[in-house]
Structures are given as structure tokens and as C-alpha cells.
Amino acid sequence: MSPDGHLGARLELRLIGPFQVRVEGRVRLLPHSVERVLALVALVGPLARSHASALLWPDAAPSRAGANLRAALSRLADVAAGFVHVSGEVLALAEEATLDLETALAWINATIYDTTFPATSAPPSWIGRTLLPGWEDRWLEAPNERLQMLEAQALATAAEQLLAAGHPDEALPYALAAVDVQPWSESANRLTVEIHARRGDPSNALRHYRRFRRVLEEELGVEPGPDIRAAIRQLYPFGNPLVESEARPPLA
């Protein structure tokens, strides 16, 4: 099953990357106001009309926001009917509509929780893509953050499983992808350092550690934790000229 949708699905909605709607395999172009309504219902879940209109048009008066929502739903019915199920005051994504995010979450859950689920030869192509890039809606922040955290956890889990099975080369792309998704994650970066070491590549382990330390200093103003420093010490004991002294002045 592909995150690009189910083969033969009549109604398809793609939110990982640019917005796209397909009806019976054909792309339908929608006004942006209609795209926002459809994306909100798909990502937030069933919600009342008043809640939807307040999230979509937070700066508008409730009456104006409600009118905007009614107009957008009317346009959706004209251009791509069937995506939204309306039950009284509640809006929900229709059960027959397929969503790429659901397929992505299925892979994430299988990787994290199913110990028999085999990692593929490379991370899925959608890894690292954000939901609806370029959109600045505030309600989109939480779903994007959640997807990134779950991606990083699944990638790290796959890397750990491959490393434990004695396949460090296959584990490396997963660990690097986890770092790409969350560059400040100490666990993902420590795992990457360990994989480099298990591959017999201590120089890349040290380079990766140095990059990670710069990211922490520049973005968060903190030092790497003791676990990843201990991993580096095992590769480069103190006294080795390649290891920078940790006895540095504290960060301002």
C-alpha cells in the first residue's frame, strides 16, 4: 500500500507535500478556501461547524466566518462532492475518502509496535516532507509536529532493529533520516554515531558528533548530553588530537 493513495480509490486526498485531490484518478483543482476546509476536516477530525469556521477564519466575526464556511462547502459540493460528511452541525471526512496520511501512520505504527514488521531497503519517499508546505494556518502546526515526532521515532526504531540484527549498513539510512527529521534529537544522533562505529567508520562518527554539537549550540544553546559524549570517548579516548577538549568556557 502506498502513501500516495489506494489503487482504484474514487476519492483521494493528499496532504503530505502539496495539497492534491483526485476523483476517480483525476486531479481536481479547488479554490484555496475549499482546500483549507477539506484539509482541516481531514487533519483535525470530526468537528462542529462553529469550531471549523473559528479555526479557518480566526480574525473574522463569527457570522462572517460561518458564511465563509458555508460558501466553501457549497463550492466543494460543486467541484468534488463526497469528501466531507455533514451530520447536523458536525463535519467529518467521508469514510470512502482515502488519505495519504493514514497510510503513512500505518507504516509508522507497524514499524514502532510490530516487531515482526520488516524494514524496507530504504525509508519511505514521503519521510521528511511536511504537511501542506507553504500554508501558514496555526491549526496546522500541531499535526505537523506530531508527524515529525512519530516519523523520527519510527525511523530510529527501524535503525535499532537493523543494527541489532547485524545490518549497520542498512540501518544507517534510517538513522540519518531520523536526524534529518529532528536534527536536535540526541537519541537519533547517538544512534547514528553508534552505527558509524559499528560500520568501522570512527571518522564519520566524530564528524557527525561535531555537527550535532553545532546544531545544539546554535539552535538551543546547550551542550550534548553525557551518553553521546561517552560514545565518542570510546572511539577517541582523551588525549587523541582529533577530540576537541570539553573543558571549554560555558555558553553565554
N, C-alpha and C positions, 0 to 999 in steps of 0.2 A: 504494500500500500504506500502510495507516495504522498508527501506533504503538499503536492500540487493539486490534490483532489482525487476523488474516486473515479475510475474509468467508467464512463457512461452515466455519471450523475447528471441529473437535469438542471439542478441549481447548485452552483459552486461559488464560494466566496473565499477570496484570498486576501489575507491581511498581513502575512509575513512578507515584508517588502512592500512595493507599491500596491495600492488598492486595485482589486480587479473582481469583476462579477462576470460569470459565464452562465448563460441559459442554453441548455442543450448543446454545450460545446462552443457556443459563440459568445464573444466578448460583447457586453453591453456597456455603453458609456452613460454614466449617470451624472446629474448635477452634483456639485460638491456637497450641497446641503443634504441631498439624499444619501450620498456616500457616508456622511457623518452619522446619520440616523442608523443606517444599517450596521456600521462598524460598532457603534455604541451598544446596540442590542446584542450583537454577537460577542463582544468582549466583556460587558458588564453583566449580562444575563437578563432574565425577565425583570422588568421594572415598570413602574407606573408612568403614565404619560407625563404627569407633572414633574416627576423626578427626571425623566429623559429631557424634557424641554429646559429644565433648570440647568442641567449639565451641559447641554449643547449651546444654549444661549444665556450664559450666566449674567451678562450685563444688560439683558433686556428685561422689561417688565413682564411679570407672569403672563399677562394676557397676550402680549406680543410674542413671547416665546411659545406659548401654546398655539398661536396662529401659525408660526413658522413650522412647528412640528406637523400640524395638520396638512399644510401645503406640501411638505416634504414627503409625507406618507402618501398623499394623493399622486404626486409625481412618481413615486416608487411603484405604485399600483399600475400606472400607465406604462412604465418602461420595463419593469421587471417584477411582475406580480408573483406572489407566493413566498417571498423570502421572510416576511415578517408576519407572525400570527398575532392577531389582535383579539383579546378576550376581555371585553369590558374596557377597563382603564389600563390593562396590563399589556405590554408589548413584549414579544419573545421571538427569537429566531425560530423559523419553522423547522420541524423535525426532519423534513426531507432535504433541507439545505445542507450541503457538506462544507466543512470549514477546514482550511489547511492547518489552523492552529490545533484543532482536535487531533489530527494525525501526528503533529509534532509532539503534543503532550503524551500521546500513546507511546511514542518511541522513548520519550524521557522516562515515563513511568516504568516501562518494561526494562530499561537499562538500569534504573535505580533499584527496583524491587524484585525483578525476576532474575535469580542467579543463574538460570539456565538460558537466558536470552543472550545469544552470541553477538559480540560487537562486529560490525561490518568492517570492510577493509579500510574505510575512511569515514570520518564524521559526515553526517548528512549535509547536503548542499545548503540547506537553509540555516545552518548553525551560524550565529554571529549577525544575522540580519535582524533589524529592528522591526517592530510593528509600525506600519504606515510612516516611513521616514518622511520628514518634512512637515508633518502635521504637528501643530503646537497646542492641541487641546489638553487641558490639565488632566482630564479623566483618563487620558491615555498613559500617563506616567506609571501608575501602579501596575497595569498589565504588562508594560514593557519591562519594568524592574523584576516582576515575578518571572517572566520568561527567561531573562538573563540569568537569574539565580538558579533556576531549575536546569537550564542548559549547562551551566558550569558544573553543577552537582552531577548531572548525568555523564558529562564528558570525563570528569575526574573518576567517577565510578568505573567507567569503561576502561580508562587507562590503568587503574589499580588492578582490575581483573586481568587484563592482558599482561601486566607486569608480574603478577603473582603466578600466572601460567607460564612464565618464562619467555615472553614475547616483548621485550623492551622496544624493539624497532616499531612494532605495530602499535604499542602504547603511546609512543611519542606524539603522533599527530593529534590524538585525543587530548593529551596534556597541554600541548601548545594551543589547541583550540579553546580549552578552558581558560587559559591565560589571556587569550585574545578577548574572550567574553568578559572576564573580570580581571583586569591587569593587576589589581591590588590584592587579590586573594592569596594569602600566604600558603594555604594548603595546596592550591593548584601550582604555585611556583615552587614549593618544596618538592612536590611530586615530580615536576619537570627536572629539577636538579638531580633527584634520585634516579630518574630514568636515564639522563645523560651519563651518570656514573655507572649504572648497570650496563650501558652500552659501551663502556670503556672509553668515555669521552669527557675526561675531567676538565679540559679547557673550555668546552661549551657549557659545562655545569657552572664554572666560575663566571663566564660571560653573562649567563642568564641571571645569576645571583646579583651581579653588579647592575644589570638593567633593572631588576626588581627593586633594588635598593634606591636607585634614582627615582623610580616611579613613586615609591613611598615618600621620599623626601620632598619631591616636587608637588605631589598632589595632596598628601596628607600630613606632611611634616613630622613623620615618625620613622623609627628605625625598624629593620626586620626583626622578627621575634627570635627567641633562643633556639627553636627547633631547626629552622633553616640555617642559622649560623653554625649549629652543631654539625649539620650535614656537610657544610663547606669545610669545617675544620677536619673532618675525617678524610677529605680529599686533599686538603692543603694544610697540614699542621702549621702552627705558629712558627715563624722563622723562615718560612718559604717566601721569597721575594715577590711572588705573584699575589699574595694575600695582603690586602690593604689593612693597616692597623685599625682596630676598632676602638682604640683609645683616642678618639677624636673629640674636639670640643662639642658640647651639646648644641642641638639645633636652636636657632633663635626663635 
